[in-house]
Amino acid sequence: MTDFFDLVIIGGGASGLAAALAASQQDDSLRILVLEAQEQPGRKILASGNGRCNLSHFDLSVDDYCGQDRNFVQFLLRRLSTEELLGFWERLGVLTVVDTEGRVYPLSNQAATILNALSEALSRAGVELRTESPVIRLKSEGGHWTVTLLSGHMIKGRKVVLATGGLASPQLGGSRSGYLLAAKLNLPVTAVYPSLTPLVLAEPALSQQLKGTRFRGVAVLKNLTAEADGEGRALKSTQGEFLITDYGLSGIAAMELADEVAIRCEIPADEGPELPIRRAKLRPLAKWYPLRPDEQLVLDLNLVPDLSAQEVKASLWQRLSSLPAENKYQLLTGILPLPLAEYLGRELIAGKIGTGFNSSAGENRQVNNEPNSSSAIHNRVAETDGTANSSDEYLVAAASAVLNLWRLRISGVRGYEQAQISLGGLYTSALNPRTMEVRSRPGLYIAGEVLDVTGATGGYNLHFAFASGIIAGESAATALRK
Ligand SMILES: Cc1cc2nc3c(=O)[nH]c(=O)nc-3n(C[C@H](O)[C@H](O)[C@H](O)COP(=O)(O)OP(=O)(O)OC[C@H]3O[C@@H](n4cnc5c(N)ncnc54)[C@H](O)[C@@H]3O)c2cc1C
């Protein structure tokens, strides 16, 4: 038996559900079907924003997205702004709130509010949802589309929206399915990488001793490969909170740098499941991907971005004056979280860090984090009797230098299971940005993360998923009326 629908939507995530609702709002007489591979739709919506769903950002800009086509993103953001998206939610009875950083959440602070609102509205509109219905083939024939399920069942649709999402978080339904369906239709797909995922560091002692420690700072990711002088070429910078883990660095600020690291890592092209599958059946994926052997990346951290050099030094002198000689490793405890302060203090005194600064100039130019057991600091501090002397001056200068520039070596990124988004996807140049329809495949619309559009953290990805879904759904419904 073959079912026939006006509009078939492949994928019941943020973009697919928004597309279905927008189409039904455009024309409530349409027969619309959503096919979802998993047992329930919208699992990433529920997981988003730590269960709070950061659904948009108040200050959307094309600069907060990457992908090969800036104009496409610019066009889409103009077409469906934050205000318009918030209007969409208000009409569903969902109120929203904006935090001090501009991130938009449901007023209830619960992601379930968003999924419930969508599900209820879809059911009221008579949109049919079929779960556990993975699509394995998509074919255009005789002016309509034939969609084949894994079960062999075939469904025909006059129009189709492909909204399968990307490969990030396979435990929540991420897969390569959308890329494979598109590739079979000769639509070009870029290389895909895990993004918004933690960084792996080549600093085992740090990870072991400080896992669980949070700190704030400004980070500059640098490529040392390109530069001979050791200063490196800055690739990207972030600021905010970092979390030291047993493998490296997590936290939003670290994860925002992952895209530039991931594209320099060794990642198998066929990584990840071909279809969304249950967690129990998930083939174990690599926990992390190492940098290619020819790549050398470091993270330069400024741990005191809001303090001037004078303020830092004054605070260090103040602290030093109250410390007995044997406790000088606690020099940084007034400035940094305790475990990190003591760790860096011990490393400084042992001469393992802060050995390359120019003490006569009083300012750091380049801090060498390589171990140096015969360090001048170690010898000079060992000589001290607790009163201010040249070794204290050296220690304060070295400490202040490390606070301004603490260099960590990067060895790779964590894998897809920890990634919030995939970088890359279908080339958007294949689509008409006004409608999200594939230029060479009339009647096929594509929306959401399966496309080569990747946003920063802060609600940009869900905004893109919802906005592109709404545009695709409205356009398909409009075309069906003609
Ligand atoms: C842990 C986590 C937290 C996040 N937090 C935020 C946040 O706070 N703010 C933000 O902006 N973004 C966040 N994101 C990113 C955001 O969730 C995604 O960008 C967004 O969900 C993408 O929507 P989508 O509809 O394109 O894909 P998805 O939401 O992934 O939906 C795709 C759906 O299609 C189904 N599917 C796939 N292939 C098939 C097939 N062949 N047949 C049938 N069904 C199929 C999948 O099972 C899935 O349900 C987060 C992501 C994760 C993983």
The ligand as an SDF file (V2000), in Angstrom:
LIG
                    3D

 53 58  0  0  0  0  0  0  0  0999 V2000
   23.1700   18.7390   23.8180 C   0  0  0  0  0  0  0  0  0  0  0  0
   22.7970   19.8030   22.8280 C   0  0  0  0  0  0  0  0  0  0  0  0
   22.4540   21.0730   23.2830 C   0  0  0  0  0  0  0  0  0  0  0  0
   22.1310   22.0720   22.3600 C   0  0  0  0  0  0  0  0  0  0  0  0
   21.7500   23.2980   22.8360 N   0  0  0  0  0  0  0  0  0  0  0  0
   21.4110   24.2680   21.9580 C   0  0  0  0  0  0  0  0  0  0  0  0
   20.9220   25.5300   22.4120 C   0  0  0  0  0  0  0  0  0  0  0  0
   20.6910   25.7490   23.6130 O   0  0  0  0  0  0  0  0  0  0  0  0
   20.6790   26.4960   21.4750 N   0  0  0  0  0  0  0  0  0  0  0  0
   20.8470   26.2780   20.1320 C   0  0  0  0  0  0  0  0  0  0  0  0
   20.6160   27.1880   19.3350 O   0  0  0  0  0  0  0  0  0  0  0  0
   21.2410   25.0680   19.6710 N   0  0  0  0  0  0  0  0  0  0  0  0
   21.5090   24.0620   20.5370 C   0  0  0  0  0  0  0  0  0  0  0  0
   21.8950   22.8370   20.0680 N   0  0  0  0  0  0  0  0  0  0  0  0
   21.8890   22.6030   18.5990 C   0  0  0  0  0  0  0  0  0  0  0  0
   20.4470   22.3800   18.1170 C   0  0  0  0  0  0  0  0  0  0  0  0
   19.7990   21.4620   18.9660 O   0  0  0  0  0  0  0  0  0  0  0  0
   20.4270   21.8470   16.6900 C   0  0  0  0  0  0  0  0  0  0  0  0
   21.1410   22.7310   15.8740 O   0  0  0  0  0  0  0  0  0  0  0  0
   19.0020   21.7140   16.1670 C   0  0  0  0  0  0  0  0  0  0  0  0
   18.2900   20.7800   16.9350 O   0  0  0  0  0  0  0  0  0  0  0  0
   19.0000   21.2780   14.7140 C   0  0  0  0  0  0  0  0  0  0  0  0
   17.6690   21.0760   14.3180 O   0  0  0  0  0  0  0  0  0  0  0  0
   17.3470   20.1040   13.0880 P   0  0  0  0  0  0  0  0  0  0  0  0
   15.8730   20.0010   12.9980 O   0  0  0  0  0  0  0  0  0  0  0  0
   18.0860   20.5320   11.8980 O   0  0  0  0  0  0  0  0  0  0  0  0
   17.9690   18.6970   13.5200 O   0  0  0  0  0  0  0  0  0  0  0  0
   17.5580   17.7620   14.7360 P   0  0  0  0  0  0  0  0  0  0  0  0
   17.0010   18.5450   15.8440 O   0  0  0  0  0  0  0  0  0  0  0  0
   18.7320   16.9140   14.9710 O   0  0  0  0  0  0  0  0  0  0  0  0
   16.3640   16.8930   14.1460 O   0  0  0  0  0  0  0  0  0  0  0  0
   16.5470   15.9790   13.0850 C   0  0  0  0  0  0  0  0  0  0  0  0
   15.5790   14.8240   13.2840 C   0  0  0  0  0  0  0  0  0  0  0  0
   15.5640   14.0510   12.1180 O   0  0  0  0  0  0  0  0  0  0  0  0
   15.5220   12.6900   12.4640 C   0  0  0  0  0  0  0  0  0  0  0  0
   16.0630   11.9490   11.3230 N   0  0  0  0  0  0  0  0  0  0  0  0
   17.3270   11.9580   10.8580 C   0  0  0  0  0  0  0  0  0  0  0  0
   17.4420   11.1790    9.7790 N   0  0  0  0  0  0  0  0  0  0  0  0
   16.2110   10.6710    9.5400 C   0  0  0  0  0  0  0  0  0  0  0  0
   15.6900    9.7860    8.5600 C   0  0  0  0  0  0  0  0  0  0  0  0
   16.4530    9.2690    7.5890 N   0  0  0  0  0  0  0  0  0  0  0  0
   14.3860    9.4490    8.6040 N   0  0  0  0  0  0  0  0  0  0  0  0
   13.5720    9.9670    9.5710 C   0  0  0  0  0  0  0  0  0  0  0  0
   14.0150   10.7950   10.5380 N   0  0  0  0  0  0  0  0  0  0  0  0
   15.3240   11.1540   10.5140 C   0  0  0  0  0  0  0  0  0  0  0  0
   16.3590   12.6150   13.7120 C   0  0  0  0  0  0  0  0  0  0  0  0
   16.0430   11.4710   14.4710 O   0  0  0  0  0  0  0  0  0  0  0  0
   15.9990   13.9110   14.4120 C   0  0  0  0  0  0  0  0  0  0  0  0
   14.9210   13.7530   15.3010 O   0  0  0  0  0  0  0  0  0  0  0  0
   22.1820   21.8110   20.9600 C   0  0  0  0  0  0  0  0  0  0  0  0
   22.5180   20.5290   20.5200 C   0  0  0  0  0  0  0  0  0  0  0  0
   22.8130   19.5310   21.4340 C   0  0  0  0  0  0  0  0  0  0  0  0
   23.1540   18.1570   20.9160 C   0  0  0  0  0  0  0  0  0  0  0  0
  1  2  1  0
  2  3  1  0
  2 52  2  0
  3  4  2  0
  4  5  1  0
  4 50  1  0
  5  6  2  0
  6  7  1  0
  6 13  1  0
  7  8  2  0
  7  9  1  0
  9 10  1  0
 10 11  2  0
 10 12  1  0
 12 13  2  0
 13 14  1  0
 14 15  1  0
 14 50  1  0
 15 16  1  0
 16 17  1  0
 16 18  1  0
 18 19  1  0
 18 20  1  0
 20 21  1  0
 20 22  1  0
 22 23  1  0
 23 24  1  0
 24 25  2  0
 24 26  1  0
 24 27  1  0
 27 28  1  0
 28 29  2  0
 28 30  1  0
 28 31  1  0
 31 32  1  0
 32 33  1  0
 33 34  1  0
 33 48  1  0
 34 35  1  0
 35 36  1  0
 35 46  1  0
 36 37  1  0
 36 45  1  0
 37 38  2  0
 38 39  1  0
 39 40  1  0
 39 45  2  0
 40 41  1  0
 40 42  2  0
 42 43  1  0
 43 44  2  0
 44 45  1  0
 46 47  1  0
 46 48  1  0
 48 49  1  0
 50 51  2  0
 51 52  1  0
 52 53  1  0
M  END
$$$$
